[in-house]
């Protein structure tokens, strides 16, 4: 009797797994597309980071140049009174 229950349980499990096959294939295909899209987006974002990093460096240089222009070149030497 126990062997009969094992056969029935195994058969039920096999039917359940076989019934989920098409759903799993569709979900797998969907996930593969999501991974491909995420990889493409990752590449785009890396390019944006690189561009923004270069722009940031350029702006920092401009700020440094402008700050250098604002500083007085040198203090004038005071004349000695005789």
Rosetta silent file (secondary structure, phi, psi, omega in degrees, C-alpha in Angstrom):
SEQUENCE: XXXXXXXXXXXXXXXXXXXXXXXXXXXXXXXXXXXXXXXXXXXXXXXXXXXXXXXXXXXXXXXXXXXXXXXXXXXXXXXXXX
SCORE:     score description
SCORE:     0.000 S_00000001
   1 L     0.000  -38.924  179.841    0.000    0.000    0.000 S_00000001
   2 H   -64.532  -38.816  179.287    2.876    2.349    0.827 S_00000001
   3 H   -63.927  -36.202  178.939    4.442    1.703   -2.565 S_00000001
   4 H   -64.483  -41.372  178.461    1.156    2.664   -4.242 S_00000001
   5 H   -65.885  -38.078  177.988    1.113    5.999   -2.413 S_00000001
   6 H   -64.563  -42.231  178.246    4.693    6.678   -3.442 S_00000001
   7 H   -63.510  -44.804  179.771    3.842    5.966   -7.090 S_00000001
   8 H   -64.458  -43.992  179.014    0.778    8.221   -6.901 S_00000001
   9 H   -63.735  -42.173  177.500    2.718   11.007   -5.173 S_00000001
  10 H   -63.674  -40.708  178.351    5.523   10.707   -7.744 S_00000001
  11 H   -65.100  -43.277  178.463    3.028   10.790  -10.595 S_00000001
  12 H   -61.951  -43.209  178.406    1.297   13.839   -9.147 S_00000001
  13 H   -62.938  -41.926  179.219    4.632   15.592   -8.719 S_00000001
  14 H   -63.828  -40.636  179.125    5.613   14.775  -12.318 S_00000001
  15 H   -66.122  -40.657  179.825    2.314   16.153  -13.637 S_00000001
  16 H   -64.463  -43.676  179.996    2.730   19.336  -11.608 S_00000001
  17 H   -66.526  -42.548  179.752    6.287   19.876  -12.851 S_00000001
  18 H   -65.063  -34.742  179.111    5.340   19.142  -16.464 S_00000001
  19 H   -69.521  -26.329 -179.153    2.444   21.597  -16.232 S_00000001
  20 H   -86.351   -7.178 -176.106    4.761   24.391  -15.091 S_00000001
  21 H   -54.667  -54.316 -178.888    7.177   23.905  -17.997 S_00000001
  22 H   -62.126  -36.987  178.682    5.757   26.487  -20.413 S_00000001
  23 H   -65.421  -39.887  179.210    5.413   29.043  -17.619 S_00000001
  24 H   -66.534  -38.395  178.847    9.009   28.497  -16.577 S_00000001
  25 H   -65.096  -42.467  179.252   10.225   28.872  -20.164 S_00000001
  26 H   -65.549  -42.262  179.414    8.307   32.146  -20.568 S_00000001
  27 H   -65.561  -40.110  178.392    9.597   33.437  -17.246 S_00000001
  28 H   -62.015  -43.929  178.635   13.158   32.402  -18.169 S_00000001
  29 H   -63.282  -41.366  178.434   12.903   34.234  -21.502 S_00000001
  30 H   -63.087  -42.875  179.501   11.549   37.312  -19.728 S_00000001
  31 H   -66.250  -38.200  177.381   14.378   37.253  -17.210 S_00000001
  32 H   -62.333  -40.639  177.860   16.978   36.876  -19.961 S_00000001
  33 H   -64.958  -40.695  178.700   15.536   39.958  -21.690 S_00000001
  34 H   -63.280  -39.367  178.347   15.632   41.878  -18.409 S_00000001
  35 H   -64.838  -44.038  179.154   19.293   40.924  -17.929 S_00000001
  36 H   -61.736  -44.465  178.943   20.131   42.043  -21.472 S_00000001
  37 H   -64.043  -41.363  179.854   18.311   45.345  -20.949 S_00000001
  38 H   -64.949  -38.121  178.598   20.016   45.882  -17.585 S_00000001
  39 H   -66.071  -40.371  177.764   23.435   45.232  -19.136 S_00000001
  40 H   -64.588  -44.029  178.781   22.736   47.761  -21.894 S_00000001
  41 H   -63.504  -38.265  177.894   21.556   50.311  -19.347 S_00000001
  42 H   -61.473  -43.155  177.546   24.660   49.629  -17.256 S_00000001
  43 H   -62.296  -42.240  178.081   26.864   50.387  -20.257 S_00000001
  44 H   -62.652  -43.338 -179.138   24.985   53.631  -20.903 S_00000001
  45 H   -66.257  -36.267  177.154   25.318   54.675  -17.268 S_00000001
  46 H   -63.350  -39.888  176.860   29.049   53.936  -17.280 S_00000001
  47 H   -63.592  -40.523  178.261   29.401   56.240  -20.289 S_00000001
  48 H   -65.138  -40.637  178.653   27.453   58.961  -18.497 S_00000001
  49 H   -61.814  -43.929 -179.909   29.633   58.607  -15.399 S_00000001
  50 H   -61.716  -44.792  179.405   32.765   58.946  -17.522 S_00000001
  51 H   -62.908  -45.777 -178.630   31.405   62.056  -19.265 S_00000001
  52 H   -67.692  -32.756  177.386   30.315   63.653  -15.991 S_00000001
  53 H   -65.494  -43.136  177.764   33.660   62.867  -14.361 S_00000001
  54 H   -65.014  -41.987  179.114   35.500   64.672  -17.178 S_00000001
  55 H   -63.332  -40.642  178.650   33.082   67.600  -16.972 S_00000001
  56 H   -61.519  -44.040  179.538   33.594   67.767  -13.189 S_00000001
  57 H   -62.779  -40.696  178.996   37.371   67.877  -13.600 S_00000001
  58 H   -64.171  -42.717  179.223   37.045   70.653  -16.161 S_00000001
  59 H   -66.358  -37.377  177.228   34.790   72.686  -13.874 S_00000001
  60 H   -63.087  -38.948  178.595   37.187   72.226  -10.954 S_00000001
  61 H   -65.452  -41.563  178.280   40.005   73.551  -13.132 S_00000001
  62 H   -61.839  -42.510  178.698   37.893   76.564  -14.119 S_00000001
  63 H   -61.930  -45.426 -179.962   37.141   77.300  -10.454 S_00000001
  64 H   -61.981  -41.836  178.808   40.822   77.055   -9.549 S_00000001
  65 H   -63.417  -43.491  179.869   41.759   79.388  -12.423 S_00000001
  66 H   -67.317  -38.394  177.391   39.137   81.948  -11.403 S_00000001
  67 H   -65.126  -36.258  178.194   40.198   81.792   -7.755 S_00000001
  68 H   -65.377  -35.619  179.151   43.807   82.371   -8.812 S_00000001
  69 H   -70.171  -30.625 -178.452   42.730   85.495  -10.730 S_00000001
  70 H   -74.403  -27.586  179.962   40.910   86.834   -7.671 S_00000001
  71 L   -71.824  138.549  176.799   43.982   86.601   -5.424 S_00000001
  72 L   -64.168  141.122 -176.606   46.196   89.650   -5.498 S_00000001
  73 L   -59.884  -53.096  177.726   49.361   88.943   -7.461 S_00000001
  74 L  -162.044  147.146  178.444   51.678   90.301   -4.807 S_00000001
  75 L   -72.064  138.123  178.044   51.405   92.932   -2.114 S_00000001
  76 L   -66.087  147.280  179.480   53.084   96.193   -3.095 S_00000001
  77 L   -79.103  130.535 -179.398   56.297   96.955   -1.251 S_00000001
  78 L   -72.094  139.330  178.997   55.887   99.843    1.148 S_00000001
  79 L   -77.652  142.194  178.445   58.125  102.831    0.484 S_00000001
  80 L   -80.798  136.459  175.884   60.568  103.718    3.178 S_00000001
  81 L   -86.890  136.327 -179.620   60.187  107.117    4.723 S_00000001
  82 L  -104.602    0.000    0.000   63.367  109.083    4.940 S_00000001
